[in-house]
Amino acid sequence: MGISRFIRKTPGGGLALPALIALIGLLAAFVAPAASAADLGVYDLETTAVPDEYKQFVLGSDGLDYDSIQWDDGAWRRYDVHGAIYRYPIKPDAGLAVPNVGEWTDENGITRQIDMRLSVKEGDVIALICRFHHLWWRTVHTGEEAGAVPYPAEIRNVWGTFTPADGRYGATMTASFTYHDTGEPVPDTFKGVVGFNDLDGRDDQPDLLMEGVELLSGFDGAYRLKNAELAEYGTNGFAGVKRDAGDETRMNESPQILHRLTATWNGGSFTFRYSAIPPKVEPYIDPWGTFGPSVDAGDLHWALNAKAVDRETGTVLRTWPETILRIGDKWSIRPPEIEGYRYSGLADGSDALSGTETSTELKNRLVILEYEPNPTTMPDTGGHATHAPLIVGTIVTAAALALAVIARRRANRHSA
């Protein structure tokens, strides 16, 4: 067993063996500086795309056959909590096997299905749950105070009552990969990319490094937005700060995308630590984590739509074709003249007539122009469009639509 992070008390009140190991670890911290995120490549997604060789295998947790998960025999305890089924590890290196997590093509051009084994480091307490077609892990508050996820007495008797030395509750986990048809480990040339999503911060404690992930081994690259709300900590760690990551059903919009980390790995396995610091409120909140979609430079685009409506009736008078925005793009809409109406302003909740797509305001946009009847009839100009051709790098004008997007895109960005 490796050096423990924790000082633990057995149910009888005495210090368990891990306490001595933890003390040794604390002493070591004074003579060995902690590793930082500078130990692996850290890249801005606005300027650096994930290399193609990693995209051959994209690890996520959508659409997997969780009914086929094989939990190590006798290594887990199942508990039903508020209608949800949680599993807690009760043996060293408790693991589970997830079949068919993706496919990979080797250097010989042979494509095969891949299975994944996920194991939890000895002595770490985490609750795993399958819900909404995802495999989630959730921190367990193992101190005297109770958290949102129970720490059942049977589990407490195995691991004891303890508070992490660094205040972060969580677990170190290793993902390893094998061929589905033979069970053999994948070769050292295996590469992939994975996303760690929904790394929450706290609105009321913006400096709290609440929910994070440390890339401990196997990883060779970390990708995030320049303005990502992620702070570095620990060993190649990134934690959510400033605010909650927001709506989990809108993963590609702000603020969710500012709380997402994409990581690449090289080889047949990788090890990471997921953890969280409880906020200074009770009851303690135990956050969730999962393998989610990675994000690449080509994924960073959002829709701009616009329509003109009758202010009184809401009747749609005109719509504009959808336009794609990327970070740094500017848009401008000039209200058109519509026969029998005059422009009166923007509807409540509308996006602005012009603006710049920034990484702090990433979202799909809808501009709603309101018109009211005009007794003086004017010809319908169709929006005073210039009928200019598409010119990348200057102005993109949709003919007869009065919608312009100034595209300032770097040459290495993917097309929409």
C-alpha positions as CSV (number, residue, x, y, z in Angstrom):
1,M,0.0,0.0,0.0
2,G,1.3,3.5,-0.9
3,I,1.8,6.4,1.5
4,S,-1.6,7.3,2.9
5,R,-3.0,10.8,2.9
6,F,-5.1,10.2,5.9
7,I,-5.0,9.9,9.7
8,R,-7.6,7.4,10.7
9,K,-9.2,6.2,13.8
10,T,-10.5,2.7,14.1
11,P,-13.9,2.2,15.7
12,G,-12.1,1.4,19.0
13,G,-10.6,4.9,19.0
14,G,-6.9,4.0,18.5
15,L,-4.8,5.1,15.6
16,A,-4.8,2.6,12.7
17,L,-1.6,1.6,10.8
18,P,-2.3,4.2,8.1
19,A,-1.8,6.9,10.7
20,L,1.9,6.2,10.9
21,I,2.2,6.1,7.2
22,A,0.3,9.4,7.0
23,L,2.7,11.0,9.4
24,I,5.6,9.8,7.3
25,G,3.9,11.3,4.3
26,L,3.5,14.7,6.0
27,L,7.1,14.8,7.0
28,A,8.1,14.0,3.4
29,A,6.0,17.0,2.2
30,F,8.5,19.3,4.0
31,V,11.5,18.0,2.1
32,A,9.9,17.2,-1.3
33,P,8.1,20.0,-3.1
34,A,4.7,19.1,-4.5
35,A,4.4,18.6,-8.2
36,S,2.5,21.2,-10.2
37,A,0.5,21.2,-13.4
38,A,3.6,22.3,-15.2
39,D,4.8,18.7,-15.1
40,L,2.7,17.9,-18.1
41,G,1.8,20.0,-21.2
42,V,-1.0,22.4,-20.5
43,Y,-2.6,24.0,-23.5
44,D,-5.2,26.6,-24.4
45,L,-8.0,25.2,-26.6
46,E,-8.3,28.5,-28.5
47,T,-4.8,28.0,-30.0
48,T,-4.0,24.3,-29.7
49,A,-6.1,21.3,-30.9
50,V,-5.9,17.8,-29.5
51,P,-3.5,15.9,-31.8
52,D,-5.3,13.5,-34.2
53,E,-3.6,10.4,-32.9
54,Y,-5.4,10.7,-29.5
55,K,-8.8,11.2,-31.1
56,Q,-8.8,7.6,-32.3
57,F,-10.0,6.6,-28.8
58,V,-12.4,9.0,-27.0
59,L,-13.3,7.8,-23.6
60,G,-16.7,8.9,-22.3
61,S,-19.6,7.4,-20.3
62,D,-22.5,8.0,-22.6
63,G,-24.5,5.1,-24.0
64,L,-22.5,2.3,-22.3
65,D,-24.0,-1.0,-21.3
66,Y,-23.9,-0.5,-17.5
67,D,-26.1,-3.6,-17.0
68,S,-23.0,-5.6,-18.1
69,I,-20.7,-4.1,-15.6
70,Q,-18.8,-6.8,-13.7
71,W,-18.1,-5.7,-10.1
72,D,-15.2,-7.6,-8.4
73,D,-16.7,-10.4,-6.3
74,G,-16.9,-9.6,-2.6
75,A,-15.1,-6.2,-3.1
76,W,-18.1,-3.9,-3.0
77,R,-21.1,-3.3,-0.7
78,R,-24.4,-2.2,-2.2
79,Y,-26.7,0.3,-0.5
80,D,-30.0,1.8,-1.6
81,V,-30.0,5.5,-0.7
82,H,-33.1,7.6,-1.6
83,G,-34.0,5.3,-4.5
84,A,-30.4,5.3,-5.9
85,I,-28.0,2.3,-5.7
86,Y,-24.6,3.1,-4.4
87,R,-21.6,0.7,-4.2
88,Y,-18.8,1.2,-1.8
89,P,-15.4,-0.5,-2.0
90,I,-14.6,-2.7,1.0
91,K,-11.4,-4.5,-0.2
92,P,-8.1,-3.2,-1.4
93,D,-8.0,-2.3,-5.0
94,A,-11.7,-3.0,-5.6
95,G,-12.5,-2.8,-9.2
96,L,-15.1,-3.1,-11.9
97,A,-15.0,-4.0,-15.6
98,V,-16.9,-2.1,-18.2
99,P,-17.2,-3.8,-21.6
100,N,-17.0,-2.1,-25.0
101,V,-16.1,1.5,-23.9
102,G,-15.0,2.2,-27.5
103,E,-13.0,0.9,-30.4
104,W,-9.4,1.5,-31.4
105,T,-7.4,1.0,-34.6
106,D,-3.8,-0.1,-34.2
107,E,-0.8,0.7,-36.3
108,N,-1.7,-2.3,-38.6
109,G,-5.1,-0.9,-39.4
110,I,-6.9,-3.4,-37.3
111,T,-9.9,-2.1,-35.4
112,R,-11.0,-3.8,-32.1
113,Q,-13.4,-3.2,-29.3
114,I,-11.9,-2.1,-26.0
115,D,-12.9,-2.9,-22.4
116,M,-12.0,-0.8,-19.3
117,R,-11.2,-1.8,-15.8
118,L,-11.6,0.9,-13.1
119,S,-10.0,0.2,-9.7
120,V,-10.0,2.2,-6.5
121,K,-6.8,2.6,-4.5
122,E,-6.7,0.7,-1.2
123,G,-8.1,2.7,1.7
124,D,-9.9,5.3,-0.4
125,V,-13.6,5.7,0.1
126,I,-15.8,6.6,-2.8
127,A,-19.4,5.8,-3.8
128,L,-20.1,4.6,-7.3
129,I,-23.5,4.8,-9.0
130,C,-25.0,4.2,-12.4
131,R,-27.6,6.8,-13.3
132,F,-28.7,8.6,-16.4
133,H,-26.6,6.3,-18.5
134,H,-23.4,7.4,-16.8
135,L,-21.1,5.9,-14.3
136,W,-20.6,8.4,-11.5
137,W,-18.3,8.5,-8.6
138,R,-19.3,10.6,-5.5
139,T,-17.2,11.7,-2.6
140,V,-18.1,10.3,0.9
141,H,-17.6,12.4,4.0
142,T,-15.7,10.1,6.2
143,G,-15.2,12.4,9.2
144,E,-17.5,12.7,12.3
145,E,-19.9,15.0,10.4
146,A,-22.3,13.5,8.0
147,G,-22.4,14.3,4.3
148,A,-25.1,14.0,1.7
149,V,-23.9,10.5,0.9
150,P,-24.1,8.2,3.9
151,Y,-21.0,6.5,5.3
152,P,-22.6,3.3,6.4
153,A,-21.4,1.7,9.6
154,E,-20.3,-1.5,7.8
155,I,-18.0,0.6,5.5
156,R,-16.8,2.8,8.4
157,N,-15.8,-0.4,10.3
158,V,-13.5,-1.3,7.4
159,W,-11.8,2.0,6.7
160,G,-12.3,3.9,10.0
161,T,-13.2,7.5,10.7
162,F,-10.8,10.0,9.2
163,T,-10.3,13.5,7.9
164,P,-7.9,13.9,4.9
165,A,-4.7,15.7,5.8
166,D,-5.3,18.1,2.9
167,G,-9.0,18.5,3.6
168,R,-10.0,16.9,0.2
169,Y,-12.3,13.9,0.3
170,G,-12.0,11.6,-2.7
171,A,-10.3,8.6,-4.2
172,T,-7.4,7.7,-6.5
173,M,-8.6,5.5,-9.4
174,T,-6.8,3.7,-12.2
175,A,-8.3,3.0,-15.6
176,S,-6.7,0.2,-17.6
177,F,-7.7,-1.1,-21.0
178,T,-7.8,-4.5,-22.7
179,Y,-9.0,-6.0,-25.9
180,H,-12.6,-7.1,-25.6
181,D,-12.2,-10.3,-27.7
182,T,-9.1,-11.7,-26.0
183,G,-8.8,-9.8,-22.6
184,E,-5.2,-9.0,-23.5
185,P,-3.8,-5.6,-22.4
186,V,-3.6,-3.0,-25.2
187,P,-0.1,-2.2,-26.4
188,D,2.0,0.7,-25.2
189,T,1.2,2.5,-28.4
190,F,-2.4,3.0,-27.2
191,K,-3.5,6.6,-26.9
192,G,-6.7,8.4,-26.0
193,V,-8.5,11.5,-24.8
194,V,-11.0,11.9,-22.0
195,G,-13.0,14.7,-20.5
196,F,-13.5,15.6,-16.8
197,N,-16.6,17.7,-16.7
198,D,-18.7,19.7,-14.2
199,L,-15.8,20.6,-11.9
200,D,-17.8,22.8,-9.6
201,G,-16.7,25.9,-7.6
202,R,-18.8,27.8,-5.1
203,D,-20.5,31.1,-5.7
204,D,-20.4,32.0,-2.0
205,Q,-16.7,30.9,-1.7
206,P,-15.1,31.8,-5.0
207,D,-11.6,31.0,-3.9
208,L,-12.5,27.5,-2.7
209,L,-10.9,24.8,-4.9
210,M,-13.9,22.7,-4.4
211,E,-14.1,19.9,-6.9
212,G,-11.1,18.8,-8.9
213,V,-9.1,16.1,-10.5
214,E,-5.3,15.4,-10.4
215,L,-3.7,13.7,-13.4
216,L,-1.3,11.4,-11.6
217,S,0.2,9.1,-14.2
218,G,-0.2,8.1,-17.8
219,F,-1.3,11.6,-18.9
220,D,0.8,13.8,-21.2
221,G,-1.5,16.7,-22.0
222,A,-4.2,18.9,-20.4
223,Y,-6.4,21.2,-22.4
224,R,-8.7,24.0,-21.2
225,L,-10.0,27.4,-22.3
226,K,-7.8,30.5,-21.5
227,N,-10.4,31.9,-19.2
228,A,-11.3,28.5,-17.7
229,E,-12.5,28.7,-14.1
230,L,-10.0,26.1,-13.0
231,A,-7.2,26.6,-10.5
232,E,-4.1,24.4,-10.4
233,Y,-3.4,22.4,-7.2
234,G,-1.6,19.3,-5.9
235,T,-0.1,17.0,-8.5
236,N,-1.2,18.1,-12.0
237,G,-4.5,19.1,-10.5
238,F,-7.3,21.3,-11.7
239,A,-10.2,22.4,-9.5
240,G,-13.3,24.4,-10.2
241,V,-13.4,27.9,-8.7
242,K,-15.6,31.0,-8.6
243,R,-19.0,29.4,-9.1
244,D,-21.0,26.3,-9.7
245,A,-20.5,24.8,-13.2
246,G,-24.2,25.3,-14.0
247,D,-26.8,23.3,-15.9
248,E,-25.5,19.8,-16.6
249,T,-27.7,19.4,-19.7
250,R,-25.9,22.3,-21.4
251,M,-22.4,21.1,-21.3
252,N,-21.1,23.2,-24.2
253,E,-22.3,26.5,-22.9
254,S,-20.9,28.8,-20.3
255,P,-20.2,28.3,-17.4
256,Q,-20.1,24.5,-17.9
257,I,-17.4,24.6,-20.6
258,L,-15.3,26.8,-18.3
259,H,-15.3,24.0,-15.8
260,R,-14.2,21.2,-18.1
261,L,-10.8,19.7,-18.5
262,T,-9.7,17.6,-21.5
263,A,-6.8,15.2,-20.9
264,T,-4.8,13.0,-23.2
265,W,-2.9,9.8,-22.2
266,N,-0.4,7.6,-23.7
267,G,-0.2,3.8,-22.9
268,G,-2.5,1.1,-21.6
269,S,-3.6,2.9,-18.3
270,F,-3.9,6.1,-16.5
271,T,-4.3,7.1,-12.8
272,F,-6.2,10.1,-11.5
273,R,-7.5,11.4,-8.2
274,Y,-10.9,12.9,-7.9
275,S,-11.6,14.9,-4.8
276,A,-13.5,17.8,-3.2
277,I,-13.2,20.1,-0.2
278,P,-16.5,20.5,1.6
279,P,-17.7,24.1,1.7
280,K,-18.1,26.0,5.0
281,V,-21.7,25.1,5.2
282,E,-23.7,22.1,6.5
283,P,-24.9,19.6,5.6
284,Y,-21.8,18.9,3.6
285,I,-22.2,18.6,-0.1
286,D,-20.7,15.5,-1.8
287,P,-20.2,16.3,-5.5
288,W,-20.4,14.0,-8.5
289,G,-17.8,13.1,-11.1
290,T,-17.8,11.1,-14.3
291,F,-15.9,10.5,-17.6
292,G,-17.6,13.0,-19.8
293,P,-17.2,14.4,-23.3
294,S,-13.8,15.9,-24.1
295,V,-13.7,19.2,-25.9
296,D,-11.4,20.1,-28.8
297,A,-10.9,23.3,-30.7
298,G,-13.3,22.0,-33.4
299,D,-16.0,21.7,-30.8
300,L,-16.0,25.3,-29.8
301,H,-18.8,26.7,-31.9
302,W,-22.3,28.1,-31.0
303,A,-25.4,29.0,-32.9
304,L,-26.6,32.6,-33.6
305,N,-30.2,32.9,-34.6
306,A,-32.4,36.0,-35.2
307,K,-36.0,36.7,-35.8
308,A,-38.3,39.7,-36.2
309,V,-41.7,39.6,-34.5
310,D,-44.8,41.7,-34.1
311,R,-44.5,43.3,-30.7
312,E,-48.2,43.0,-29.8
313,T,-49.1,39.6,-31.2
314,G,-45.7,37.8,-31.3
315,T,-46.2,36.9,-34.9
316,V,-43.0,36.0,-36.6
317,L,-42.4,38.5,-39.4
318,R,-39.0,37.3,-40.5
319,T,-36.3,34.8,-39.6
320,W,-32.6,34.6,-40.4
321,P,-30.7,31.4,-41.2
322,E,-28.5,30.1,-38.3
323,T,-25.0,31.4,-38.2
324,I,-22.1,29.7,-36.4
325,L,-20.0,31.7,-34.0
326,R,-16.6,30.8,-32.5
327,I,-14.5,32.4,-29.8
328,G,-13.4,35.8,-31.0
329,D,-16.1,36.2,-33.7
330,K,-18.1,39.4,-33.8
331,W,-21.6,39.7,-35.0
332,S,-23.8,42.6,-36.1
333,I,-27.4,42.7,-37.1
334,R,-29.0,45.8,-38.7
335,P,-32.8,45.9,-38.2
336,P,-34.4,45.7,-41.7
337,E,-37.3,47.7,-42.9
338,I,-40.4,45.6,-43.1
339,E,-43.4,46.8,-45.0
340,G,-46.2,48.1,-42.7
341,Y,-44.0,48.0,-39.6
342,R,-41.3,50.0,-37.9
343,Y,-38.6,48.7,-35.6
344,S,-39.2,49.4,-31.9
345,G,-36.4,47.6,-30.1
346,L,-35.2,44.3,-28.8
347,A,-37.5,41.9,-26.9
348,D,-36.9,41.1,-23.2
349,G,-34.3,38.4,-22.9
350,S,-32.9,39.0,-26.4
351,D,-29.2,38.9,-27.1
352,A,-27.7,42.2,-28.4
353,L,-27.7,43.3,-32.0
354,S,-23.9,43.2,-32.0
355,G,-21.2,41.7,-29.8
356,T,-18.2,39.5,-29.5
357,E,-18.2,35.8,-28.6
358,T,-15.9,35.5,-25.6
359,S,-15.0,32.4,-23.5
360,T,-16.9,33.9,-20.5
361,E,-20.2,34.2,-22.4
362,L,-20.2,31.0,-24.5
363,K,-23.8,30.1,-25.3
364,N,-26.2,29.7,-28.2
365,R,-27.7,33.2,-29.0
366,L,-31.1,34.4,-30.1
367,V,-31.7,38.0,-31.2
368,I,-35.4,39.0,-31.2
369,L,-36.2,42.2,-32.9
370,E,-39.6,43.7,-32.1
371,Y,-41.7,45.7,-34.6
372,E,-45.0,47.6,-34.3
373,P,-47.4,48.5,-37.0
374,N,-46.5,51.6,-39.0
375,P,-49.4,53.5,-40.7
376,T,-46.9,54.8,-43.2
377,T,-46.2,51.9,-45.6
378,M,-42.6,51.4,-46.6
379,P,-41.1,49.0,-49.1
380,D,-39.7,45.8,-47.6
381,T,-35.9,46.1,-48.2
382,G,-35.1,42.6,-46.9
383,G,-32.8,44.1,-44.4
384,H,-30.5,46.4,-46.5
385,A,-28.2,43.5,-47.2
386,T,-25.1,44.2,-49.2
387,H,-25.1,40.9,-51.1
388,A,-21.4,40.7,-50.5
389,P,-19.7,37.3,-50.9
390,L,-18.3,35.2,-48.1
391,I,-14.9,36.6,-47.1
392,V,-13.2,34.7,-44.3
393,G,-11.2,37.0,-42.1
394,T,-13.2,40.2,-42.8
395,I,-16.9,40.3,-43.1
396,V,-19.4,37.4,-43.7
397,T,-22.6,38.8,-45.0
398,A,-25.6,36.6,-45.7
399,A,-27.3,38.1,-48.8
400,A,-30.6,39.9,-48.1
401,L,-30.4,39.0,-44.4
402,A,-28.6,41.9,-42.8
403,L,-26.6,39.6,-40.5
404,A,-22.9,40.0,-40.5
405,V,-20.3,38.0,-38.6
406,I,-16.7,39.2,-38.5
407,A,-14.7,36.1,-38.4
408,R,-11.3,36.4,-36.7
409,R,-10.4,32.7,-36.6
410,R,-6.9,31.3,-36.4
411,A,-5.8,29.2,-39.3
412,N,-5.7,26.0,-37.4
413,R,-9.3,26.0,-36.3
414,H,-11.7,23.5,-37.8
415,S,-14.5,24.7,-40.0
416,A,-18.0,24.6,-38.6
